[in-house]
Amino acid sequence: MEILLVSLGAIFKLVNSASEAIVLALQIALIYFLIRLLSWQRDKKDAQQINEKLKAFKKEI
């Protein structure tokens, strides 16, 4: 995905040098990492809620 975005940046003349391409790639990687981190935190919270409901259900049985 990064390669595609950097390539498109070069094609559309948004990236004019190797250093700009590296900066763009780092920005993309940082955004990807932040989104994955937020998604992981949300998934962890959801899993905790499911586990609590399963424990409550298990106690009822």
Backbone as ProteinMPNN parsed JSONL, in Angstrom:
{"seq_chain_A": "MEILLVSLGAIFKLVNSASEAIVLALQIALIYFLIRLLSWQRDKKDAQQINEKLKAFKKEI", "coords_chain_A": {"N_chain_A": [[0.825, -1.184, 0.0], [1.907, 1.219, 0.822], [3.872, 1.551, -1.119], [2.338, 1.85, -3.402], [0.994, 4.288, -2.864], [3.164, 6.079, -2.626], [4.213, 5.803, -5.18], [2.068, 6.781, -6.725], [2.124, 9.386, -5.797], [4.543, 10.214, -6.909], [3.959, 9.952, -9.636], [1.945, 11.866, -9.977], [3.394, 14.093, -9.479], [3.635, 14.935, -6.831], [5.559, 14.139, -5.17], [8.833, 14.958, -5.25], [11.457, 14.27, -4.795], [13.825, 11.866, -3.479], [14.029, 12.107, -0.728], [11.604, 13.325, -0.066], [9.896, 11.258, -0.784], [10.614, 9.348, 1.094], [9.847, 10.65, 3.453], [7.081, 10.81, 3.003], [6.482, 8.054, 2.946], [7.134, 7.394, 5.596], [5.228, 8.935, 6.959], [2.874, 7.684, 6.103], [3.299, 5.133, 7.188], [3.296, 5.764, 9.918], [0.658, 6.708, 10.303], [-0.717, 4.348, 9.634], [0.21, 2.676, 11.705], [-0.838, 4.007, 13.972], [-3.601, 3.756, 13.513], [-3.851, 0.964, 13.594], [-3.119, 0.542, 16.263], [-5.176, 1.9, 17.668], [-7.334, 0.38, 16.788], [-6.638, -2.103, 17.861], [-6.825, -1.524, 20.587], [-9.576, -1.022, 20.812], [-10.591, -3.516, 20.045], [-9.559, -5.059, 22.109], [-10.982, -4.051, 24.275], [-13.58, -4.792, 23.492], [-13.283, -7.588, 23.543], [-12.848, -7.979, 26.251], [-15.335, -7.218, 27.298], [-16.955, -9.202, 26.159], [-15.848, -11.468, 27.378], [-16.536, -10.946, 30.054], [-19.328, -11.124, 29.902], [-19.552, -13.793, 29.161], [-18.528, -15.047, 31.451], [-20.473, -14.276, 33.304], [-22.67, -15.563, 32.193], [-21.834, -18.196, 32.44], [-21.874, -18.495, 35.212], [-24.594, -18.441, 35.674], [-25.457, -20.851, 34.731]], "CA_chain_A": [[0.0, 0.0, 0.0], [2.806, 2.382, 0.86], [4.538, 1.68, -2.416], [1.345, 2.381, -4.33], [0.769, 5.706, -2.569], [4.374, 6.831, -2.977], [4.281, 5.796, -6.646], [1.071, 7.735, -7.214], [2.655, 10.713, -5.491], [5.574, 10.524, -7.904], [3.305, 10.104, -10.94], [1.224, 13.138, -9.99], [4.369, 15.141, -9.146], [3.5, 15.371, -5.445], [6.836, 13.769, -4.56], [9.834, 15.399, -6.222], [12.799, 13.774, -4.496], [13.857, 10.65, -2.659], [13.765, 12.466, 0.673], [10.156, 13.526, 0.053], [9.284, 9.93, -0.842], [10.859, 8.714, 2.395], [8.983, 11.326, 4.429], [5.716, 10.356, 2.727], [6.386, 6.662, 3.394], [7.119, 7.404, 7.065], [3.925, 9.444, 7.38], [1.9, 6.617, 5.855], [3.554, 4.084, 8.179], [2.854, 6.268, 11.219], [-0.808, 6.692, 10.314], [-1.109, 2.94, 9.676], [0.491, 2.188, 13.05], [-1.805, 4.601, 14.903], [-4.904, 3.134, 13.276], [-3.778, -0.406, 14.12], [-3.096, 0.643, 17.717], [-6.531, 2.232, 18.109], [-8.169, -0.787, 16.504], [-6.287, -3.13, 18.841], [-7.392, -1.126, 21.875], [-11.021, -1.232, 20.735], [-10.818, -4.958, 20.039], [-9.256, -5.54, 23.458], [-12.131, -3.663, 25.096], [-14.691, -5.658, 23.089], [-13.003, -8.938, 24.036], [-13.049, -7.959, 27.701], [-16.782, -7.209, 27.525], [-17.46, -10.532, 25.812], [-15.42, -12.387, 28.435], [-17.348, -10.69, 31.242], [-20.657, -11.681, 29.647], [-19.424, -15.252, 29.197], [-18.382, -15.435, 32.856], [-21.791, -14.119, 33.923], [-23.506, -16.634, 31.648], [-21.353, -19.452, 33.018], [-22.342, -18.536, 36.597], [-26.031, -18.703, 35.655], [-25.693, -22.264, 34.401]], "C_chain_A": [[0.876, 1.257, 0.0], [3.44, 2.628, -0.499], [3.591, 2.287, -3.437], [1.136, 3.878, -4.107], [1.981, 6.562, -2.927], [4.522, 6.902, -4.497], [3.283, 6.781, -7.247], [1.51, 9.169, -6.938], [3.702, 11.141, -6.501], [4.95, 10.768, -9.276], [2.617, 11.462, -11.053], [2.089, 14.317, -9.541], [4.152, 15.738, -7.756], [4.782, 15.092, -4.669], [7.916, 14.062, -5.597], [11.236, 14.87, -5.96], [12.696, 12.525, -3.629], [13.544, 10.968, -1.203], [12.273, 12.718, 0.899], [9.422, 12.191, 0.025], [9.451, 9.207, 0.49], [9.965, 9.329, 3.465], [7.534, 10.883, 4.24], [5.517, 8.925, 3.211], [6.336, 6.582, 4.92], [5.788, 7.92, 7.606], [2.841, 8.38, 7.212], [2.058, 5.52, 6.896], [3.075, 4.512, 9.561], [1.332, 6.25, 11.332], [-1.318, 5.261, 10.401], [-0.927, 2.379, 11.085], [-0.525, 2.722, 14.054], [-3.192, 3.983, 14.744], [-4.923, 1.716, 13.82], [-3.802, -0.41, 15.643], [-4.488, 0.941, 18.263], [-7.483, 1.065, 17.894], [-7.906, -1.891, 17.517], [-6.885, -2.801, 20.199], [-8.9, -1.35, 21.897], [-11.35, -2.725, 20.781], [-10.565, -5.564, 21.414], [-10.423, -5.239, 24.397], [-13.336, -4.55, 24.778], [-14.504, -7.075, 23.622], [-13.227, -9.019, 25.54], [-14.543, -7.977, 28.03], [-17.393, -8.573, 27.227], [-17.092, -11.531, 26.896], [-16.228, -12.192, 29.71], [-18.748, -11.278, 31.081], [-20.619, -13.204, 29.685], [-19.283, -15.756, 30.63], [-19.721, -15.341, 33.573], [-22.725, -15.224, 33.456], [-23.126, -17.975, 32.26], [-21.822, -19.592, 34.467], [-23.828, -18.871, 36.667], [-26.333, -20.177, 35.427], [-25.348, -23.137, 35.526]], "O_chain_A": [[0.616, 2.219, -0.723], [3.532, 3.764, -0.964], [3.987, 3.133, -4.239], [1.105, 4.648, -5.066], [1.829, 7.655, -3.474], [4.91, 7.937, -5.038], [3.616, 7.527, -8.168], [1.289, 10.06, -7.758], [3.743, 12.304, -6.904], [5.359, 11.679, -9.996], [2.694, 12.125, -12.087], [1.579, 15.401, -9.258], [4.45, 16.911, -7.528], [5.057, 15.722, -3.648], [7.915, 13.489, -6.686], [12.115, 15.005, -6.811], [11.63, 12.181, -3.121], [12.873, 10.191, -0.523], [11.74, 12.361, 1.95], [8.432, 12.013, 0.735], [8.532, 8.533, 0.956], [9.392, 8.614, 4.287], [6.838, 10.611, 5.218], [4.494, 8.614, 3.822], [5.577, 5.787, 5.473], [5.278, 7.401, 8.598], [1.993, 8.206, 8.087], [1.066, 5.026, 7.432], [2.506, 3.704, 10.296], [0.786, 5.822, 12.349], [-2.25, 4.982, 11.155], [-1.806, 1.687, 11.6], [-1.019, 1.971, 14.896], [-3.876, 3.718, 15.733], [-5.903, 1.304, 14.44], [-4.438, -1.272, 16.25], [-4.929, 0.301, 19.218], [-8.343, 0.799, 18.733], [-8.84, -2.543, 17.984], [-7.393, -3.685, 20.888], [-9.441, -1.82, 22.898], [-12.277, -3.141, 21.474], [-11.276, -6.477, 21.834], [-10.802, -6.077, 25.216], [-14.031, -5.006, 25.686], [-15.457, -7.694, 24.097], [-13.741, -10.019, 26.041], [-14.964, -8.681, 28.948], [-18.255, -9.044, 27.969], [-17.92, -12.35, 27.295], [-16.571, -13.167, 30.379], [-19.29, -11.863, 32.019], [-21.549, -13.836, 30.185], [-19.86, -16.785, 30.984], [-20.07, -16.221, 34.359], [-23.494, -15.762, 34.252], [-23.993, -18.794, 32.564], [-22.135, -20.699, 34.905], [-24.273, -19.515, 37.617], [-27.357, -20.685, 35.885], [-25.484, -24.356, 35.426]]}, "name": "protein", "num_of_chains": 1, "seq": "MEILLVSLGAIFKLVNSASEAIVLALQIALIYFLIRLLSWQRDKKDAQQINEKLKAFKKEI"}
